[in-house]
Amino acid sequence: MIAFNSETYKIRRTLLRKNMGSGKLLLLGNEESSMNYRDNCYRFVQDSTFLYYFGINQPGLFGLIDADSGTDIIFGNELSIEDIIWTGQLPTLRGRAESVGVNKVVAPSLIDQYVNNSTLYLPPYRPEHEIKLSNLLNKELQDLNAGVSLDVLLHISNQRTIKSEEEILEMHQACNISGEAHRALMKSASTEMYEHHLVGIFEKIGMNHDVHTAYPTICTINGQVLHNHHYNNKLASGKLVLVDGGLHSKGGYAGDLTRTFPVDSKFTSKQKDIYNIVLEGFMHAVKIAKPGMLFRDLHLQTAVRMTEGLIGLGLMKGNAEDAVADGAHTLFFPHGLGHLIGLDVHDLENFGEEHIGYLPDLKKSKEFGLKSLRLGKSLQEGYTVTVEPGLYFIPELMVKKQADGLHKDFINYDKVEEYSDFGGVRIEDDFVMRKEKFEKLGEYLERTVDEIEELRAEAFA
């Protein structure tokens, strides 16, 4: 399936050629990746930059964008009769190329006639990419990263980061499908189920829409483990379920939503207190975000708002801004507020966070907590981002920080100990930055305590 019409792809390539000025850019599409023998492969995922400029979700392709001649080429083979026996008759590569505005298709065996060691390329992130580039461009493997065209990388980053209206429609679709899956889990979870049952429901809804998950689903009663992909726990009364999951749109754009809900029909008072602090942080971030604002500042102001809530509960003490300046909040909020999202769930992250989320005069922090903030630079109209504050009670981190004598002026460690088995809470939605403020992507998905408890009641009806 081609997501957009041919004019979209031609305009994208024309703009890139204009920004490049000169030179030939080689884009490598992805190959099939074998699991345990050659013909048993993982689900194919196309390289996002190749997909952005050439639109064809098919393995084994190369693309060449020539700024000198104004020519675009796709390198790939048509199906042989041996292929057709196994796959059936599929659209021809030439026909697919024409549907994205490319009139020249060349066999990969002839690519040496079109590229040389001066051809421009992007950072390879798969070993097979490295080997191909090394062979095609006659470069040693260890020299590939030094030869990456940083100028072209930045042109592509700037172009892909500002989403068009048709891309935003795709992202609305991704968030709507993802929201449907999250709502189904909140309506169905019970103590008769294991985490993997919920994951099965989530992925089934994706398949009902003929789409896949955008990343491995996080579904856990141990929400304090930030990227928990273990699904063998039985849902237990008194626990919270944290689900961080997203499904693609039909055009390959990612959704990334998180909801936290009680296994029981209602939150306990302790759960409700922590949940509402996270919700207040979330709503504060959405309210104050505006074009030109550093996302790093949005992160820190959200941290201050949640710290104020923790001070109100007696878990922290002192002045909230001083506590955040000291890094005391990272005991509870050790990750970043959000990240860019698009064709990649962490959009363009294969280019390197220092190039995508930061600027030459805005370096990424090396401090605990802030070093996990993937996006620091200022928000611009057309950016699509996640907002995902959270509070977590990580026993190992609590013990280490106290043993190291950190943040004693701002943390009531004795009180924190009472939450050692709490888990974690995260709330996440996706947004596009408009002229004045954030616009939510996708339809509203229940997020207040009352709304979630109303959904949970359906599981007990």
Buried (B, 14 or more C-beta within 10 A) or exposed (E): EBBBEBEBBBEBBBEBBEBBEEBBBBBBBBBEEEEEEEEEBEEEBBBBBBBBBBBBBBBBBBBBBBBEEEBBBBBBEEBEEEEEEEEEEEEEBBEBBEBBBBEEBBEBEEBEEBBEEEBBBBBBBBEEBBEBBBEBBEBEEEEBEEBBBEEBBBBBBEBBBBBEEEBBBBBBBBBBBBBBBBBBBBBBBEEEBBBEBBBBBBBEBBEEBEBBBBBEBBBBBBBBBBEBEEBEBEBEEEBBBBBBBBBBBBBBBBBBBBBBBBBBBBBBEEBBBBBBBBBBBBBBBBEBBBBEBBBBBBBBBBBBBBBBBBBEBEBBBBBBBEBBEBBBBBBBBBBBBBBBBBBBBBBBBBBBBEBBBBEEEEEBEEEBBBBBBBBBBBBEBBBBBBBBBBBBBBBEBBEEBBEEEBBEEBBBBEBBEEBEEBBBBBBBBBBBBBEEEBBBBBEEBBBEBEEBBBBBEEBEE
